[in-house]
Structure formats: structure tokens, C-alpha cells
């Protein structure tokens, strides 16, 4: 008898064997059009059948080198063996009971690990939920309950989700919120630090942000300031040194809850458990999702115990939040990061990828900036003469790379950023291969 749980074989190199998309993907795309909402779009209409490490294989047998990792979800690699084993074992024990009815140890253990690994040594507590947007929603409502205030401050170029509140918090309307209003109120947007474009020091950029919020809202009306230490959908914007600490100091002085949205930048992505650590931040609340459970849906709000306990009993929770199988996978992720020294792997990736991209910048003037930390790196493209955002070049590069078996993600308010979120399982040889493909794509664009 064939063991249906036996691992499928996945190659370790990219390999294109059909046109992209292939015939089976094209057939699936036709089936999709009949039953899946057009509002659910896909960057590339190839249908994935299996994956492991940094490689995904489509239904036609094409093997793609994945520099997106499910937008930062499979940070330790697709179908990581330890995650699969932990989830499989938990599936045989308990799949679901609902923690708010009959609790279980796995939820408690995840909360213990979050308390240990989020920044700061203060007493911390957590609530586990399903998704990043749900973590943002809960972080905001906890801050409002704790402070008794309503205002929510966010930054230019931010992205926080697709729920009603998080749509109001996003900077870019298309495609995330256009036509979906009315939106939640009491959300206020302030300037961010964007070194490539504003040329400001961190201190000067923070003074601008603080002045704007004090004039347009008033600190006394703000419950929280929600920031991505490194912005994700906004284009991997790394703020100038000193910007975030100045904002946190202002929040603390004014009784405003400082919330770090680490949904994309957390869980070892930048060579630290949380990107906040690179900036010397100790947030009041930290939001975790994406990479926490190796591909299973899980998210969390972790914060100062006195803030997290402001909610009345029953005010936090949800049917699937902290599902036992997802929790078991998350425990395995934390253990893998520790046992295999994966924080160092993120630094290794930066050490290989960033210099290679800087070398491409010297060859191709369309590359205006190379930025990021760890395995969270981006390049911004703009017209070398006018400096206008070049979204067409980004679209062309991503499309051409896919034809050669390389998956890259786009980002940025103006669609002119290529972002690289490889899994920590990617090898130096795979990274070098990816850069070779990008080099050829840029050469073709220049020609």
C-alpha cells in the first residue's frame, strides 16, 4: 500500500518545462473564472501542486525559485519537516475545541514563546487570532479600551489589511479599499520617514510627524500609533535612524500606546525575532502573523500585561483563533529558529543578496535604491532622468522573471518596487541564480 503521507519529491533548482502558464494551469484558470470572485486576483496564473524549501512546483511540472515565500509566510521554508511533523501529530490529537470554551496547552505555550521573544523584559500577555488584519483590529481595540481614547494614528505608505478598520488605516486606496466605504472613523495619517525621497534625518522626520499629529488630532485624543518598523506593501521602506525611537518617546510621554505591526517583518525575517530590535524599540503592543506558524493561519497581539488585561473577560477571542494545529506548528517554528540558528541565516541572505543587487544598481540606472534588512530586501525603480516612479519596469521585470522560473513580488505606493522575501532555507547558490535571472531581465529591459 502506498503511504499517502510520504513526502513528495521537490527539486532544488528552478526548471521550466512548459510555457508559463502551462496547459494544466490554463485549464485551472478557466475553471477558476467560473467560480472564484474576480476580486480575488493572482499575480501569476500558475497553480502550485507541491513545494519545499525555496522551490514551488506547479501542476505542469515547472519548478520556480520562490523569492516571495507566500509574502513572508513560509519564512523557514515551504513544508518545513518539523512544522509538518508537529501539525500532523496535533491533527491526530485535537483539531479544535475553542480555547474560550475548553483550553489546551498549545495556546499557552505559544503565548509563553511570544512573551519571551518579543522586545522588552516587562510582563507580557497575548491573544491569538487568525490573521494579520485581525491582529491589527484587536491591537487597536485593546489600545482604545486601555486609554479610553478613540484616535488611531498611522503613517504614509502603510498597509494594515483588508477589513473595514484596516482599510481605513491603509495609505493606498487601489486596490485595497476603492469603493468599499464607508470606513471606520478616527483614523489619522501622518508623514513617514522615507530617506530616498524626503532626505530628512530621523529626528527631523519625527519632528514633522509629531507636529502634524499634534496639530491635526491632538495627542490627548490618540489611543495608539500603529507603525510597521519596516513597511511592507509600502515598499520595504526603512526609516532614517532615530525616527522610530523619537516617535515612541513621544507616545510614552503622552500616554499613547505604541503598536509595532510586525506582521511582515517579524519572526526572524530581518535577522532578529522582530525588526523593532534593529531600532532599539520596545513597543507597548507587538502584532505577529505571517511567518509565525510556517504556513498555517495564526496571528497574535502581544503586549504589556496591564494593557492586555484592560479588556473585560470575553472581550477578546474568536472561534478559530489559536487553533491547536496552528499553535503546534508555531511552536515548531520557534524551536527551529532556535535550534538551527535561523536568525543568522537572515543575515547570511542579506550578505549575499544586498551586494549583488547593489552591483546591479551600478549597471542599470533604473534602480534608484537598494534597501532592507536581513531577508527583507527591495529595489526601487525610477526613471533615471525624471526620477518618476517606473512601475512599468517593475511589471516587466516580474513578468519576465516568471518566464524563467523566478517568482518575485512587487510593492510600493506607486508600484515601482521589487521586493524579495526569500525563505531562510534558500541557499547561496539559489540566491546567485536568482540574481543572474534578474540581471538578464534588466539587460533585456535596457535593450
C-alpha positions as CSV (number, residue, x, y, z in Angstrom):
1,X,0.0,0.0,0.0
2,X,1.3,3.4,-0.9
3,X,1.9,5.8,2.1
4,X,-0.2,8.8,1.2
5,X,1.7,10.8,3.8
6,X,5.0,10.2,2.3
7,X,6.8,13.5,1.3
8,X,6.6,14.4,-2.4
9,X,9.8,15.0,-4.2
10,X,10.6,18.6,-4.9
11,X,13.7,19.7,-6.9
12,X,16.3,22.1,-5.5
13,X,16.7,24.2,-8.7
14,X,14.3,26.1,-10.9
15,X,13.3,24.4,-14.1
16,X,10.9,25.5,-16.8
17,X,9.4,22.6,-18.8
18,X,6.4,24.3,-20.4
19,X,5.3,27.7,-21.5
20,X,4.3,29.9,-18.4
21,X,1.5,29.3,-17.7
22,X,1.4,25.7,-18.8
23,X,-1.6,23.8,-20.2
24,X,-2.9,22.4,-16.8
25,X,-2.6,25.9,-15.2
26,X,-4.5,27.4,-18.1
27,X,-7.3,24.8,-17.7
28,X,-7.5,25.5,-14.0
29,X,-7.6,29.2,-14.7
30,X,-10.7,28.6,-16.8
31,X,-12.4,26.6,-14.0
32,X,-11.5,29.4,-11.6
33,X,-13.1,32.1,-13.7
34,X,-16.5,30.3,-13.3
35,X,-16.5,30.0,-9.5
36,X,-13.9,32.4,-7.9
37,X,-14.7,36.1,-7.4
38,X,-12.8,38.4,-9.7
39,X,-12.0,40.4,-6.6
40,X,-9.5,37.6,-5.7
41,X,-6.7,38.2,-8.1
42,X,-3.4,36.3,-8.6
43,X,-0.1,37.9,-9.7
44,X,0.8,34.8,-11.8
45,X,-1.8,32.3,-13.0
46,X,0.2,29.2,-12.3
47,X,-1.3,26.6,-10.0
48,X,1.1,25.2,-7.4
49,X,1.0,21.5,-6.6
50,X,3.8,21.0,-4.2
51,X,6.6,22.9,-2.5
52,X,9.7,22.5,-0.3
53,X,12.4,24.8,0.9
54,X,12.7,27.7,-1.6
55,X,11.1,25.8,-4.5
56,X,7.4,25.6,-5.6
57,X,6.3,23.3,-8.4
58,X,3.2,23.9,-10.5
59,X,0.7,21.4,-11.9
60,X,2.6,21.3,-15.2
61,X,5.9,20.4,-13.5
62,X,7.6,23.8,-13.7
63,X,9.8,24.4,-10.7
64,X,10.0,28.0,-9.5
65,X,12.6,29.6,-7.3
66,X,10.4,31.5,-4.8
67,X,11.6,34.9,-3.6
68,X,8.2,35.7,-2.0
69,X,7.6,32.8,0.5
70,X,3.9,33.4,0.4
71,X,4.5,37.1,1.2
72,X,6.7,36.3,4.1
73,X,4.7,33.4,5.5
74,X,6.9,30.4,4.8
75,X,9.9,32.1,6.4
76,X,11.6,28.9,7.5
77,X,10.8,27.2,4.1
78,X,7.9,25.6,2.4
79,X,6.7,22.3,4.1
80,X,9.4,22.5,6.7
81,X,9.8,19.0,8.0
82,X,9.5,20.0,11.7
83,X,6.4,22.0,11.1
84,X,4.8,19.3,9.0
85,X,5.6,16.7,11.7
86,X,4.2,18.9,14.5
87,X,1.0,19.7,12.6
88,X,0.5,16.0,11.7
89,X,0.9,14.9,15.3
90,X,-1.5,17.5,16.5
91,X,-4.1,16.6,13.9
92,X,-4.2,13.1,15.4
93,X,-4.8,14.5,18.9
94,X,-7.1,17.6,18.9
95,X,-8.0,19.6,15.8
96,X,-10.4,22.1,17.5
97,X,-12.2,22.7,20.8
98,X,-12.2,26.5,21.0
99,X,-9.9,27.9,23.6
100,X,-12.5,30.1,25.2
101,X,-14.6,27.0,26.0
102,X,-12.1,24.3,26.8
103,X,-8.5,25.5,26.6
104,X,-5.4,23.5,25.7
105,X,-1.6,23.7,26.4
106,X,-0.5,24.6,22.9
107,X,-2.2,28.0,23.1
108,X,-0.5,28.7,26.4
109,X,2.9,27.6,25.1
110,X,2.7,30.0,22.1
111,X,1.9,32.8,24.4
112,X,4.9,31.9,26.6
113,X,7.1,31.9,23.5
114,X,5.8,35.3,22.4
115,X,6.4,36.8,25.8
116,X,9.9,35.5,25.7
117,X,10.8,36.7,22.2
118,X,9.0,40.0,21.7
119,X,11.1,43.0,22.6
120,X,11.4,44.0,26.3
121,X,11.6,42.2,29.6
122,X,8.4,43.5,31.1
123,X,5.4,41.2,31.9
124,X,3.5,40.4,28.7
125,X,0.4,38.7,27.7
126,X,-1.1,37.6,24.3
127,X,-4.3,36.9,22.5
128,X,-4.1,34.6,19.5
129,X,-6.2,35.3,16.4
130,X,-6.4,34.1,12.8
131,X,-4.8,36.8,10.6
132,X,-2.7,39.9,10.4
133,X,-5.6,42.2,9.8
134,X,-7.4,40.6,12.8
135,X,-4.3,41.2,14.9
136,X,-4.4,44.9,13.9
137,X,-8.1,45.2,14.7
138,X,-7.5,43.7,18.2
139,X,-4.5,45.8,18.9
140,X,-6.4,48.9,18.2
141,X,-9.4,47.9,20.2
142,X,-7.2,46.9,23.2
143,X,-5.4,50.3,23.0
144,X,-8.8,52.1,22.9
145,X,-10.1,50.2,25.9
146,X,-6.9,50.8,27.9
147,X,-6.6,54.6,27.1
148,X,-10.3,55.5,26.9
149,X,-9.5,57.3,23.7
150,X,-10.6,56.8,20.1
151,X,-7.9,58.2,17.8
152,X,-5.7,55.9,15.7
153,X,-2.6,57.3,14.1
154,X,-0.9,55.6,11.1
155,X,1.9,56.6,8.7
156,X,2.0,57.4,5.0
157,X,2.6,54.3,2.8
158,X,1.3,52.0,5.5
159,X,-0.6,48.8,4.8
160,X,-2.5,47.0,7.6
161,X,-5.2,44.8,6.0
162,X,-8.5,44.5,4.2
163,X,-11.0,44.6,7.0
164,X,-13.1,47.8,7.5
165,X,-10.9,49.3,10.1
166,X,-7.6,48.3,8.4
167,X,-8.8,49.6,5.0
168,X,-9.2,53.0,6.7
169,X,-5.6,52.6,8.0
170,X,-4.1,51.9,4.7
171,X,-2.4,54.6,2.6
172,X,-3.2,53.3,-0.9
173,X,-6.8,53.0,-1.9
174,X,-6.4,50.9,-5.1
175,X,-7.0,48.0,-4.9
176,X,-7.5,47.6,-1.2
177,X,-10.3,50.0,-0.4
178,X,-11.6,51.6,-3.5
179,X,-15.4,51.6,-3.5
180,X,-15.7,49.6,-0.2
181,X,-16.7,52.5,2.1
182,X,-17.9,54.0,4.4
183,X,-14.9,53.3,6.6
184,X,-14.1,53.3,10.3
185,X,-13.6,56.8,11.7
186,X,-11.0,58.4,14.0
187,X,-8.0,57.2,11.8
188,X,-5.4,59.9,11.1
189,X,-2.5,59.6,8.7
190,X,0.8,61.3,9.3
191,X,4.1,61.6,7.2
192,X,6.5,58.8,7.4
193,X,10.3,58.8,7.1
194,X,11.3,57.9,3.5
195,X,15.0,58.6,3.2
196,X,15.2,58.2,-0.6
197,X,12.6,60.9,-1.2
198,X,12.5,63.2,1.8
199,X,16.2,63.5,2.6
200,X,15.4,64.1,6.3
201,X,17.3,62.8,9.3
202,X,15.3,60.6,11.6
203,X,15.0,63.3,14.2
204,X,13.7,65.9,11.6
205,X,11.3,63.4,10.1
206,X,10.0,62.5,13.6
207,X,9.5,66.2,14.4
208,X,7.5,66.6,11.2
209,X,5.3,63.6,12.1
210,X,4.7,64.7,15.7
211,X,4.0,68.2,14.7
212,X,1.4,67.0,12.2
213,X,-0.4,64.8,14.7
214,X,-0.4,67.4,17.4
215,X,-1.9,70.0,15.1
216,X,-4.4,67.8,13.3
217,X,-5.5,65.5,16.0
218,X,-4.0,66.4,19.4
219,X,-2.1,63.9,21.4
220,X,-4.8,63.7,24.1
221,X,-7.2,62.2,21.6
222,X,-4.9,59.4,20.4
223,X,-5.3,55.9,21.7
224,X,-2.4,54.5,19.6
225,X,0.2,55.0,16.9
226,X,0.5,51.9,14.7
227,X,3.8,51.6,12.7
228,X,5.5,49.0,10.6
229,X,9.1,49.2,11.7
230,X,10.0,48.3,8.0
231,X,6.9,49.0,5.8
232,X,5.8,46.0,3.8
233,X,3.4,46.8,1.0
234,X,4.6,50.4,1.0
235,X,7.9,49.2,-0.5
236,X,10.2,47.9,2.4
237,X,10.8,51.5,3.5
238,X,13.5,51.5,6.2
239,X,13.1,54.8,8.2
240,X,16.1,57.0,9.0
241,X,17.9,56.3,12.2
242,X,16.3,57.9,15.2
243,X,12.8,58.3,13.6
244,X,11.0,55.4,15.4
245,X,12.6,55.9,18.8
246,X,11.6,59.6,18.7
247,X,8.0,58.6,17.9
248,X,8.0,56.0,20.7
249,X,9.3,58.5,23.2
250,X,6.5,61.0,22.2
251,X,3.9,58.3,22.6
252,X,5.1,57.3,26.0
253,X,5.2,60.9,27.2
254,X,1.6,61.4,26.0
255,X,0.0,58.1,27.1
256,X,-0.3,56.9,23.5
257,X,0.0,53.1,23.0
258,X,2.9,52.4,20.6
259,X,1.9,49.4,18.4
260,X,4.5,47.7,16.2
261,X,2.9,46.0,13.2
262,X,5.5,43.2,12.7
263,X,3.2,41.1,10.7
264,X,5.6,41.0,7.7
265,X,8.9,42.0,9.4
266,X,8.7,39.7,12.4
267,X,9.6,36.1,13.2
268,X,13.3,36.1,12.2
269,X,12.7,37.8,8.9
270,X,15.3,40.5,9.4
271,X,17.9,38.6,11.4
272,X,16.2,39.4,14.7
273,X,13.0,38.0,16.0
274,X,11.3,41.3,15.4
275,X,12.5,44.3,13.3
276,X,11.9,46.6,16.3
277,X,15.1,45.3,17.8
278,X,17.1,46.9,15.0
279,X,15.8,50.3,16.0
280,X,16.0,49.9,19.8
281,X,12.3,49.8,20.2
282,X,10.3,48.2,23.0
283,X,6.7,48.5,21.7
284,X,3.7,48.5,24.0
285,X,2.0,46.1,21.7
286,X,3.5,43.8,19.0
287,X,1.5,42.3,16.2
288,X,2.6,38.9,14.8
289,X,1.3,36.9,11.9
290,X,2.5,35.5,8.6
291,X,5.7,33.6,9.5
292,X,4.7,32.5,13.0
293,X,3.2,29.1,12.0
294,X,5.1,28.0,8.9
295,X,2.1,28.5,6.6
296,X,-0.9,27.8,8.9
297,X,-3.2,30.6,9.8
298,X,-2.2,32.2,13.1
299,X,-1.7,35.7,14.4
300,X,-1.2,37.4,17.8
301,X,-1.3,40.6,19.8
302,X,1.4,40.6,22.5
303,X,1.9,43.4,24.9
304,X,2.3,44.9,28.3
305,X,0.2,42.9,30.7
306,X,-1.6,45.9,32.1
307,X,-2.7,46.9,28.6
308,X,-3.7,43.4,27.5
309,X,-5.7,43.0,30.7
310,X,-7.8,46.1,30.1
311,X,-10.4,44.1,28.2
312,X,-13.3,42.6,30.1
313,X,-13.4,38.8,30.1
314,X,-14.9,37.6,26.8
315,X,-13.9,40.8,25.0
316,X,-11.1,39.0,23.1
317,X,-11.1,35.8,21.2
318,X,-12.8,34.1,18.3
319,X,-13.8,30.7,17.1
320,X,-10.6,29.7,15.3
321,X,-8.1,32.0,17.0
322,X,-5.2,29.9,18.4
323,X,-6.3,26.7,16.7
324,X,-4.4,23.7,18.2
325,X,-2.8,22.6,14.9
326,X,-1.7,26.1,14.0
327,X,-0.3,26.5,17.6
328,X,1.6,23.2,17.3
329,X,3.1,24.5,14.0
330,X,4.1,27.8,15.6
331,X,5.9,26.0,18.5
332,X,7.8,24.1,15.9
333,X,8.8,27.3,14.1
334,X,10.1,28.9,17.3
335,X,12.1,25.7,18.1
336,X,13.6,25.6,14.6
337,X,14.7,29.2,14.8
338,X,16.5,28.5,18.0
339,X,17.9,25.0,17.3
340,X,19.1,25.8,13.8
341,X,20.3,29.4,14.4
342,X,18.0,30.8,11.7
343,X,18.5,34.5,12.8
344,X,22.0,34.1,11.3
345,X,20.5,32.7,8.1
346,X,18.6,36.0,7.6
347,X,21.9,37.9,8.0
348,X,23.6,35.5,5.6
349,X,20.9,36.2,2.9
350,X,21.4,39.9,3.3
351,X,25.2,39.4,3.0
352,X,24.7,37.6,-0.3
353,X,21.7,39.4,-1.9
354,X,22.2,43.0,-1.0
355,X,25.8,43.4,-2.5
356,X,24.6,41.6,-5.6
357,X,21.7,44.0,-6.0
358,X,23.9,46.9,-5.4
359,X,26.1,45.6,-8.2
360,X,23.0,45.5,-10.5
361,X,22.3,49.1,-9.5
362,X,25.7,50.1,-10.8
363,X,24.9,48.5,-14.1
364,X,21.3,49.7,-14.5
365,X,20.4,53.3,-13.7
366,X,16.7,52.5,-13.5
367,X,17.5,51.0,-10.0
368,X,17.2,54.1,-7.8
369,X,17.6,52.4,-4.4
370,X,18.5,49.1,-2.7
371,X,17.3,48.8,0.8
372,X,16.2,46.4,3.6
373,X,17.5,44.3,6.4
374,X,18.0,40.5,6.6
375,X,15.8,38.6,4.2
376,X,13.6,41.6,3.6
377,X,15.3,43.4,0.7
378,X,13.9,45.6,-2.0
379,X,14.9,47.7,-5.0
380,X,13.0,50.8,-6.2
381,X,12.9,51.6,-9.9
382,X,12.5,55.1,-11.3
383,X,13.3,57.0,-14.5
384,X,17.0,57.9,-14.3
385,X,16.3,61.4,-15.8
386,X,12.9,62.5,-14.4
387,X,13.1,60.3,-11.2
388,X,9.4,59.4,-11.8
389,X,8.4,56.0,-10.4
390,X,8.8,53.3,-13.1
391,X,6.0,50.8,-12.4
392,X,6.1,49.6,-16.0
393,X,9.7,48.4,-15.5
394,X,8.8,46.6,-12.3
395,X,5.9,44.9,-14.0
396,X,8.1,43.9,-17.0
397,X,10.8,42.5,-14.8
398,X,8.5,40.4,-12.6
399,X,6.7,39.0,-15.7
400,X,10.0,38.1,-17.5
401,X,11.5,36.6,-14.3
402,X,8.5,34.3,-14.0
403,X,9.0,33.1,-17.6
404,X,12.4,31.9,-16.4
405,X,11.2,30.2,-13.2
406,X,11.8,33.0,-10.7
407,X,9.0,34.3,-8.6
408,X,9.4,37.9,-7.3
409,X,6.9,40.2,-5.6
410,X,6.0,43.8,-6.4
411,X,5.2,46.5,-3.9
412,X,5.3,50.3,-3.3
413,X,2.7,53.0,-3.3
414,X,3.4,53.7,-6.9
415,X,4.0,50.0,-7.9
416,X,7.7,50.7,-8.6
417,X,9.3,48.4,-6.0
418,X,10.5,44.8,-6.4
419,X,10.6,43.1,-3.0
420,X,12.5,40.0,-2.1
421,X,11.3,37.8,0.8
422,X,13.1,34.6,0.3
423,X,12.7,31.8,2.9
424,X,15.6,31.3,5.3
425,X,16.1,27.9,3.7
426,X,17.3,29.4,0.4
427,X,20.9,28.6,-0.4
428,X,23.7,30.9,-1.6
429,X,23.7,29.1,-4.9
430,X,19.9,29.7,-5.3
431,X,20.4,33.4,-4.5
432,X,23.1,33.7,-7.1
433,X,20.9,32.0,-9.6
434,X,18.1,34.4,-8.8
435,X,20.4,37.4,-9.3
436,X,21.6,36.0,-12.7
437,X,18.0,35.9,-13.8
438,X,17.3,39.4,-12.6
439,X,20.5,40.6,-14.4
440,X,19.3,39.1,-17.7
441,X,15.8,40.6,-17.2
442,X,17.3,44.1,-16.6
443,X,19.6,43.7,-19.6
444,X,16.6,42.9,-21.7
445,X,14.7,45.9,-20.4
446,X,17.6,48.2,-21.1
447,X,17.9,46.8,-24.7
